[in-house]
Amino acid sequence: MSSWIVFSIFAAFMQSVRTAGQKQLTSSLTPMSVTLVRYLFGLPFVIVYLLILFGGQSGYEIADAVSNSRFVLFALLASVAQIIATVLLVKVFSFRNFAVGTSFAKTEAIQTALFALVFFGTALSGVGWLAVLIGFIGILIVSVPTSGVPWDLKNVLLGTLSGTAFAFTSLWLREASLSLSVDPLRSAAMTLFFMVSVQTVLCLVYSALKEAGQLLLIRARSGLALFVGLTSALGSIGWFSAMTLANPALVKSVGQVEFIFTLIITTLFFKEKITPREYVGMTFIVVSVVILLY
């Protein structure tokens, strides 16, 4: 099995766990504060990972990366895009029928493939497109609500825009990582460290100026915040490594197994039964991943 697929599956699992924690934080924190938690509490773990890879050479590598204008440009763009994407997705969680919004956020894989073709001239093969489409159909089957559940245009719009921002995040972070002349794992780690550092500063400044009271609430929920930070850092290590090694659209297609992990967690810990429709959706997702495997 290709290493990028292993990284993608690992990242999807960590993201499913992290999302559960983020949803709990939304009960007492604003969308921007939940976003801040992801970066602020994830940064120490990213630093540890960077030190493991580079050891005492990490300072020199950071200096070299910052002197690379192409790296800085795309890393900054990806940093801002990911903040926007996360804030929009957290806003979707506040809707009663958030499943609709999150299902449209999952258009991220298709949007990534389209934007990669239009803006970077990177095209998927016919098999690649097939896998992306089958995976997307699987997500729609399990995510879009049954008849009788209201559709909120604002919810749909926020979800779609979140997917768009995540798509550009994936493409821009890949460009940033590939601009560094080191091996893929190290370039991915450098990109992750740079982005999380920038995102932590931006979110902290915003919170201090606009939502100072939220910082005390974050401190009161430091245990859960630490859990979100750890799972976010681990998930990001997987995503960044996979996207440096392979086309982000394919990475996100494999990453749709996140739904299966979420369903398993819900079944084991909350004793909810899997519906026939969810079995059908899982089948589509598994088929999509199998196509990419072979």
N, C-alpha and C positions, 0 to 999 in steps of 0.2 A: 504494500500500500504506500502511495506517495506521501512524503512527509507533510506536504501542504494540506492533505486531506485529514491527517491525524491532528494537525494544529487546528483546523477548522472545526472538527468534531469536539475537540477539547474546549475551544472557545465558545461554541454553542452551548455546551453543558454549563460552563461557568456563567454565561450570560443568562441562562434560564434561572439559575440560583440567584444571581445578582438582581434580576428584575423582581423577583419575589420580595427581596429586601427593600428595593426602591418603592414598591407599591405600599409597603408598610410605613415608610417614611412620609409618603404623601399625605397621611392623615394629620400630620402636625407641621410639615414644612412646605414652603412654596416650591414651585418647579425649579427656580434657580438655585435654591438652597439644596434641594435633592441632587441637582447637578454638581454643585460645589462639593458635596460629600464624596461623590464618585472620584473626583480628582484629588482633593485635599488628603483624603485618607488612603488613596491608592498610591500617591507619590512615594511614600517611604518604601513600599514593596517594589516599586519600579526601580528605585535607586539600588536596593539590595540586588535585584536581578542584574542591573547594569554592572555593579561591582563584581558579581560572580563571573560575568562574561569577560570583562576587561581587566579586572584587578586594578593594579596601580596605574594602568595606562588610561583609565577612563577620562581623567582630566585633559590629557592631550587629545583624545578622540573627540571630546566635546568641543574643544577649541577649533579643531579642524572642521567639524561639522558647521559650526556657527560662521566660519569664514567662507562657507560655500553658499553663495547667494541663491542658487537654484534650490538648494535644500531648505534654506530659511523661508523662501517665498512659499513653496508648496506646503511646508510644515505649518506655517502660520495660517494659510488658507484652510488647511485641514483642521487645525485647532478650533478656529472660529466656527467652521461648518459643523463640527461634532458637538460643540456647545449648543448651537441652535437646534440641531437634530434632537439632542437629549432633552432640552427644555420643551420642545414641541411634543415629544413622546410622553413626557411626564404629565403635560397638560391633558393629553388623551386619557391618561389613567384616571383623571378626575371625573370623566363622564360616566354616567351609570351604564351606558352601553358601549364601554370602551373597546369591546371586541371588534366593533366595526372599524374604529380608527386604527387599531393595531393591525388589522388585516390589510388595510391600505398602506400602512407603513412597510408591510412585507413586500410591496412592489419594488422595494429597494434593489433586489437582485436584477429584475428586468430593467429598471432605470439605470443601474450601473452598467449593464451590457450596452444599452443604447447610448449613454453618454460617453462610454469608452470608445465606441465606434465614431461618434460625431466629433468629439473634441480631441481624441488621441489617436484615431485611426486604428484602434485595436479591435479586431473583429473576432467573434467566436466562430468555431466550426459549426456545421449543421448539427452535429451531435450535441455540441455545447448548448446551442439554442434550444434544442429539444429537451435537454435536462432542465434548463432554467424554466421553460414553460410548464413542464410536468410538475416540477416542484411548486411553482406558483399556483397551479390549479389545486394541488393538495392543500396548500395554505388557505385558499379561498373556501374550499369545501368545509373545512373545520372552523373557520373564523367568522365568515359572514353569517349573521343571525338568521334564524328561520323566519317565515312570514309572521307578521304581527308585531315584530320588534321594530320600533321606529328608527328611521335613518336620519341622523342629524348632519346637515351639510357641513357645519363647522367642524364636527368630529372627523368627517371624511377628509376635509381639506387639511386639517392639522396632521392627520395620519399620513396623507400623501406627501405633504411638504416635509415631514420628518423623514420619510423614505428618500426623498430627493436630496436632503442635506446629508443623510448617511451615505448615499451613493457618491456624492462629490467628496465626502470625507475619505472614503475608501480609495478613490482614484488619486486624490491629491497626496495622501500619505504614501501610496505606492510610488508616485513620482519622486517624492522627497527621499524615501528610502533607497530607491535605485540610483539616486544622484551621488550617493556616498560610495567610495571605492574600498569597501570592506565586504566581508562575506555576508550573506543575507540575514542570518540571525543577529549579527552585530549591528548591521545597518537598521534593522527593524527595531532593535532595542534602543539605539540612539534616537531614532525618530519618535518612538514612544516616550522616552524621557523628555525630549525637547517639548513635545506637544503637551504632555501632562503638566509640565512645569509652567508653560505659558497659560494653560487653561486654569490652573490653580490660582495664578496671580490675577487673571482677568475676573474670575468668579469671586475671588476674595474682595477685590476692589469694588465690584458691583454690590456685593452684599454689605460691605462696610458703609457704603454711601447710601444705598437704597433700602436695605433690609437688616440694619444692625441688630435688631432684636432677634433675628433668626439665628445668629451665631450662638446665642445662649441656648436656644432650643436644640441646636446641633450638638452642643456640648452635653446636654441632658440625655441625648440619645447616642452617646459616643460608642456604646457597645455595638448597636446595630450599624452605626456609621462605619465602624472598623470592619465589620463583616462585609458591607457593601464595597468598601475600598479594596479589601483583599480580593474578593471575587471579580471586581472590575479590573484590577491589575492583572490577574491571571488570565482573564478572558481577553484583555487587550494584547497581552503577550502572544496569545494564540492567533488572534486576528491579524496583528501586524506582521507576524512571521509568515502566516499563510499568504497574505496579500503581497508580500515581497517576493514570494516564491511562485505565485500563480495569478492569473487574471482574477481581479476582485469579484467579478460577476459569478465565476465558478465557485469561488470561496463562499460567497453568500448563498449560493444554491445549496451547497453541502451544509452550510450553517442553518438551513431551515429544519434540520433535525432537532433544533432547539425546541420546536413544538412537541416533539415526541418526548424529550426529556421533561418538559413542563408537565405533560400529561401523566408521565410515570410518577413524578413527584406528587402531583395532585392525587393520584390513585393510592399511592402507598401511605401518604401522610394524612390525607383528608378523606380517604375511603370513598371517593367518588367513582362511579362506574363509567367505563368508556362506552360511548354510544356507537351505534353502527356507522353513523356519519363520520365519527372520528377515526374509526378503523379504516374507512375508505380513504380519508385524507392522509392517514399515516402510510397507507399503501402507495399512494402517489409520491409522497416524499421519499420513501425508501427506494422506489423505482428510479426516481431522479438521481439519487446518490449512487445507486448501482450502475447506472449508465455512465456516470463520471468515473467510477472505479475502473470500468473496463474499456 
